[in-house]
């Protein structure tokens, strides 16, 4: 944690403010956070340290690596839920995005190219990745082709014990499960899923890992802050004993409801993602970043182009050059609505088991779910 704050201080002094993991905050102890990272690094400690170093340094130096550090493959733009804060429920998303599943052949084509050249592969974006019938096959293929870390975000609907066994056999390293609130709060947000059932799944995962002496897949659980703000300690004490990490996110304007004239931005913002990762949508289109929910800036097509060519291509370099200009990001509509450049304020506080937390919400951003 100390190294992160020193790095941020350097960025601020050099007038290159680049938020790192902005929008995501741990509810956990420093000891458990360190243990979480140690588990992620198991089996590739030196490479993991290099990966995290490059994740911080490349954006600050505006340095374009031969390949990105991470590739996002959206295995599914379809979801089996209708959560009120998700962009998939908006009319614009339905109109603009053709929902579907990524073809196995496309996924393996990309893995064939980037295997051994990137550190990490993330198999999710907007939809529920486990709905892809080749989900497990793609994890296995990625691990067999030199991808050190394969992770995904899930709503947990498929996490039965037999599926966990298959995940372990395939080689999954890390999964983040979205569990928004406890009891009726969770049930209302994540319907038709039930909190008691997802809690039982967590217990079964923990039991299976202990019985088999497994560190991986490492399990992180996250919630949107408004779903737990009335009982953060109860949430933590319910979830933490069953998983490796507990985190929360302030409510983001994924629905693009906020008026631009009320949005306040960081000074001298330049996006870090442009030097860290590349995002391939379920249909093969490559968008400029993981926060371009409505695919307004398409920079390539993985069905016809290589990741290398898109990563070094004119379209992505144009966006980088725009961000290198002072407040240049404001000329891109998607960037103006993104949460990365938005200012935060210390608007709330919480206490969890004697530990004090300051909640950094976005300035002029509603924290009412569905707004």
N, C-alpha and C positions, 0 to 999 in steps of 0.2 A: 504493500500500500504506500510506503514511503517513497519508493521509486516512482510510482505513478504521480504523486503530488510534485516531486522534483521535476519530472518531465513536463507536467502541465505548467509549472512555473517558468520553465525554459521557453515553452511555446508562447506564453503570454508576453514575456520580455522581448522575444524576437518578433512580436506582432504577427505570429502565425498561430492564431487560436484554432485548434482542431480538436473538437470534443472526441474523447475516446470512450466508446460504449455508452454514449449519452442516452438517457431514457431508460436505463436499466440500473437498478440499485439492489444491493444485497441486504437482506434482513438478517443476515447471519453474523456469527462471531468471526473475528480475524483468524482464529485457530481453524475453524471449519472451512473458511475460504481457502486458507493455505493447503489444507488437506484435500479439498476439492481439486485444486490445481495440480497437486502432486499425483492424484489419481489419473487426471487427464494426461499427465506427462509419463505415466508408467510405460516402460518399453521404448521410449524415445526421448529421454530426459534432455540431452544436449540439443537435439533438433527442436524440441518443444520450446526451450529457452530462446533459440534462434528465431523461431516462428514468432514468439511474442515480442522479441526485440524489434524485428522487422515490422511488425504490426504497428508499433509506436513510431519508429523512425522514418519509414519510407514516406508517409504523408508529410512529415515536417520538412524533409529534404526535397519534396516534390520529385522523388525518384521512382521511375517506372522499372520494375523488375522484369526479367524476361517473361515470366508468367505471373499471374496474380498469386497471392498467398492462399486464397480460398476461392473455390467456385461454388456458387449456389445453383443447384439443379431443382427446379420446381417440378417434382414428380407428379404433382396434382394441383390443378387450379380449381378443383372441385372440393367442396366440404360437405360433411354430413350433418353439420350444425348451422344455426342461423343466429350467431351471437350478435347482440345489438350494437357492439362497438367495432365490428369487423367491416372492412371495406366491401367484402363480398355481398353484403346485404343491401348495399346502396344501388339505386337505379342506374347511376352512371357506370358502375362496374358491370352490371348485367348487360348494358347496352354496348359497352366498349370491348369487353373481354369475352372471347370465345373459350368457355371452360372446357377443360379436357385433361387427359393424362399423358405424360411424356412417354414416347415410345421407347422400349427397351433398346432398340437399335441406336437411337439417338444418344441415349445415356451412355451406352458402351463406347460409341464413337468418341464422345468427349473424354471419357475416362482413359481410353487408349492414348489420346493425345497428351493429357495432363498428368497421367500417372508417373510418379517419381519426380515431377516438376513443380507440383503444388504441395502444400502441407495438409490442407483440409478440404473436405467436401461436405457441404450441407445440403441435405436432400429435402428441403421444405422451403416454402415461402408463404403464400397466402392460403392455399388449400390444405387438406389433410393428406399427408404423403402416404400414410399406410393404406389408403384406398387404391393406390397403384398396385395391380396384381403382381408386378415384378419387383416390388419394393425390396424384399429380402434378397432377391437375386442381384439387384444392383449394389446393395451393400457388400455382398460377398465378392462381386466382381471388382469393386473399388479397392477392397482390402487386398485382393490378390494382385492388383496392379499398382501397388506402391503408394496408396493414399494412407498417410499416417493417422489421420483423424477423420472419422465419418460420423456425422451427427445429424439430428433432425429435431424439429419441433412438432409436437403432437397434442391433440386434445385428449388422448388416452383411451379413446373408445375401443381400441383393439388390443389393449395391453393385458390380455389373459396370460396365464402361466405358460401355456404351450407356445404362444407367440413370443414371449420373452426367451424361451429356450431357443427358438429359431433365430432371434436377434443375436443371442450369444454365439450360436454356431456361425452365423453370417459374419460376425466380427464388429458389430456396432460399438462405438466408443462412448457415445454421449447422447442422451436424449433430454430435451426440455419439455416438461408437461405443463400445460396451462390449466391451472386450477384456480378459478376466480371466486374467492370467498369460501365460506363454510355453509353447510346445511342448505336452507331455503334460498340464500343469496346465490350460491353456486347453482342450485337447481333452476333458478329463474334465468340465469345468464346462459348456462350451458345445456339447457334442455334439448333433447329428452334425456341427457345423461343425469345420473343421480349421484349426489355426493357420497352417500354411504357405499355405493358401488366403486367409485374411483378410489376411495380410501382403502377399501378392501384390496384393490389391485396393487396399491402401493405396499400394503402389508405383505402381499404374496411375492412381489418383486424383491422386497428386502429379505424375506425368508429364503427365497431361492438363491439369492446372491450369497447369503451367509452359509447356507448348506453346501454350496459349491466353491466357497472361498474366492468369490469373484469381486474384483474392484470395478470392472466394467460390465455393462454400460453404466457410466456415471450418470446419476439421475439428479436433475435440477427441476424444481417446481417454481413456477412464477404465477403471480396474480396481478391484475390491475389494482392500483392503490385504492380507488373508491370502494372496491368490493371487500376490503379488509380494514379500512380506516377506523371502523368502530371497535375492532377487536384484534389488532395486529399481534398481540401477545398470544391470544388464544389460537390464532391461525398458525403462528410459528410453532407453538408447543404441540399442536396437533400434527403438523406436517413434518417438522424437522427430524424427529426420531426415525422417520421412515425413508429419508432421502439424504442426498449428499449436500444439497444447497437449497436455500429458500430465498427467493428474490421477489421484487415487485417493480411495476412500471407505472409512472404517472400516466394519466389518460392522454393519449395522443390523438391529434385531429386526423385520424385515418379516413374519416368520412368527408373531410374538406368542408366543414361547416363554418369555420372561422373566417371572419372578414379580414382581408389583408391589411386594411388600415389600422387594425387593432393588434396586429402581430408585431412584437418587438424582437429584434435580431441581435446576435452577438456581433461585436465589432471585428472586422477583418477576418470573417469566416471563410474557410476553404474546406471543402469536403474531404474527409480522410478515405472514404470508400473508393474514390477514384484511383487510389494507389494500393488498395488492399484486396479487393474482390471483384468478381464479375458474376453477373446474374443471368442464367438461362431460363426462360419461361417454358411452360409445359409444351408450347407449340414450336419451340426452337428459337423464337425471337430472343435477342439479348438486349436487355434494357440497361440504362446507364447506372442504376444502383438498386439496392434492395428496397428503398423507400419510394420508388416510382410506382406506386400501387396501380395506377391506371395506364401504365406503359406509354407515357406520352413522349418519351425520348428513346426510340429504338436505335441502337448503335450497331446492330449486326444480326445475322441469322446463322445459328449453329448448324443448321441442316446443310448449308452450302459453304460456310466459312470455317476456318479454324479459330480456336480460342486465341491463339497467338496473334493472328491477323486482326481480329477485332480489338484485342487488348492494346495493340499498337496502331490501330487504325485512325483515320482522320476524324471520324465522328466522335470517338471518345476523347481524342486529343483536343478537339475543339472545345468540349465541355471542360476539360482540365484547364485550358487556357482562359476560359471565361472565369473560372473559379480563382485563377491566379491574379486576376485584377481585383482591386479593392472593391469589395461589395459587388463583384461581378455576378455572383450567384443570383442576385435579385432580378437579373434579366431572363431567368429561366423559371417559368411558372411553377413547375413541380418543386423546384428548390425553395421557392418562396413559401410553399405550404409544408415543407419538410420540418420535422421536429429537430433535426441536427442544428440548424442555425438559430433556432429560437432561444431567446433568453429564458432562464428559469429564475424563480424566486423562492426563498425559504419561507414557504407559506404555512407549513404545518409542522407539528412535531409529534413524536410517539415514543413510548417507552416499552421495551420488550425485555423482560427479565433483568431489569436494572440498567439496560443499555439504552442510551438516548439516541434517537434518530431525528434528523431534520429532513423533511420531505421537500424535494425541489420540484415544484410544479411549474408548468410553462406559464409565462406571464399572459394574462387575459385568456386563458384556456379553461373552459368548463371542465369540472371534474364530476359531472353527472353522466352516468353510463348511458350511451345512446345519443349524446349530444356532441 
